[in-house]
Amino acid sequence: MAGTGVRSLLQRVKRLEAAGVAPKSPFDVAYGSMDAFAGQLQAGINAGTLDQIDMPVVLACIRRWHDEGVYGLWQHNRIWELS
């Protein structure tokens, strides 16, 4: 009976540790890394298919969102912790 309690406790600890790990960024999932995404955006800017004035600003915002890990907070209703 004690073995069951220990296993249950270990499973709970494992779940808690997994919950504390930040989820992967959507850009990491879709493009492999933020730098790969930025490279594709820059290629579009250089080719003239993306606006050369607005897109660098948008990319800077996305990069900050990515670096700060904000993308995962809304899923856990924690976005207000940043204010």
C-alpha positions in Angstrom: 0.0 0.0 0.0 2.9 2.4 0.7 4.3 1.7 -2.8 1.0 2.9 -4.3 1.2 6.2 -2.4 4.8 6.8 -3.4 4.0 6.1 -7.1 1.0 8.4 -6.9 3.1 11.1 -5.3 5.8 10.7 -8.0 3.2 11.0 -10.8 1.9 14.1 -9.2 5.3 15.7 -9.0 6.0 14.8 -12.6 2.7 16.5 -13.7 3.6 19.6 -11.6 7.1 19.8 -13.1 5.7 19.4 -16.6 3.1 22.2 -16.0 6.0 24.5 -15.0 7.8 24.1 -18.3 7.0 26.8 -20.8 5.2 25.6 -23.9 7.1 25.9 -27.2 6.5 29.0 -29.1 4.2 28.7 -32.1 7.1 30.0 -34.2 9.4 27.3 -32.8 6.8 24.7 -33.7 6.0 26.0 -37.2 9.5 27.1 -38.3 11.9 25.3 -36.1 13.1 28.6 -34.5 12.4 32.2 -34.2 15.5 33.0 -36.3 14.2 30.8 -39.1 10.9 32.6 -39.0 12.7 36.0 -39.0 14.8 34.8 -42.0 11.7 34.0 -44.0 10.2 37.4 -43.1 13.3 39.1 -44.1 13.4 37.3 -47.4 9.8 38.5 -48.1 10.8 42.1 -47.2 13.8 41.8 -49.5 11.7 40.4 -52.3 9.2 43.2 -51.9 6.2 41.0 -51.0 6.2 42.3 -47.4 6.1 45.9 -46.5 9.7 47.2 -45.7 8.4 49.8 -43.2 5.8 47.9 -41.2 7.2 44.4 -41.2 10.4 45.1 -39.3 8.2 46.7 -36.5 5.9 43.7 -36.5 8.8 41.3 -36.4 10.3 43.2 -33.4 7.0 42.9 -31.6 6.7 39.2 -32.4 10.3 38.6 -31.3 9.7 40.4 -28.0 6.5 38.3 -27.5 8.5 35.2 -28.2 11.5 36.1 -26.0 9.3 37.0 -23.0 7.2 33.8 -23.4 3.9 35.7 -23.4 2.5 33.3 -26.0 1.9 30.6 -23.3 0.4 32.8 -20.6 -3.1 33.3 -22.1 -3.6 29.5 -22.1 -3.3 29.5 -18.3 -5.2 32.8 -17.7 -1.9 34.3 -16.5 -1.5 37.2 -18.9 -2.4 39.7 -16.1 0.7 38.6 -14.2 2.7 40.8 -16.5 1.1 44.1 -15.5 
